[in-house]
């Protein structure tokens, strides 16, 4: 599938086994592998990247100036098995002329499905219901027991109507959503497909029954969802975040949930990850926290792995990368 690599590119540092078949076939490169599902320890990473021409990483691997210095001038390409890239020190990478590959688009559907599932589980209090069945709390049918909130006739606000935000909106509309509001830098032509209304963020926050955060993490969005944000929400509103944990001020979210300022929250991303088991959010019945599994389907992870390999090999050979990050 790929032509032989030039001799200068015979040292490639890969950190996940899914890429090994791509590089070992035909003995085209030397592979250094961290053979574990757990993140590579920092010391091992700094040692392992030395002299590497290519690096494959996950979003749990912080690739900063220290790692780049340890790798040295041979490093030509970094391929991340993720759509997010806030774990990469892009300014440092750009200064050194290193190409970057990532995996957008391929996880859009899986993440959108998970987001809708999380919204429904949170709004309809499914984890609470499962726990009541297990602990004997289910005694009889009661008129208001475990009542939650439905999507039919509701107003949904999506913060960030990009690829994933749009995929979420498409999946929500058949539930009978009455209005779809969205906010962001600019209005989106594709929003017409879901009758999306481009509104200021304050309008979205104050009028939505469900708020879904699906924006990128940038200096502008970091800490966006804070005390002032939650204070403008309806006290019957449900908040869902499947973007990046740092978009939310978790202390302010805890206060909003525990005080009844908002009804419930569902999170697939947190700060830090993993969230400590003694974190206050985990004491709340109206907060559903998942372990960042938005793209966790077998097919999606397989496609992501293949794309990561193709990105890395394209960068090593100086050819086109299927998904190269431009920055």
Secondary structure by P-SEA (a helix, b strand, c coil): ccccccccccbbbbccccccccccccccbbbbbccccccccaaaaaaaaccccbbbbcccccccaaaaaaacccccbbbbccccccccaaaaaaaabbbbbbbcccaaaaaaaaaaaaaaaaaaaaaaaaaaaaaccccccccccbbbbbcccbbbbbccccaaaaaaaaaaccccccbbbbccccccccccccccccccaaaaaacccbbbbbccccccccccccaaaaaaccccbbbbbcccccccaaaaaaaaaaaccccbbbbccccccccccccccccccccccccccccccaaaaaaaaaaaaaaaaaaaacccccccccc
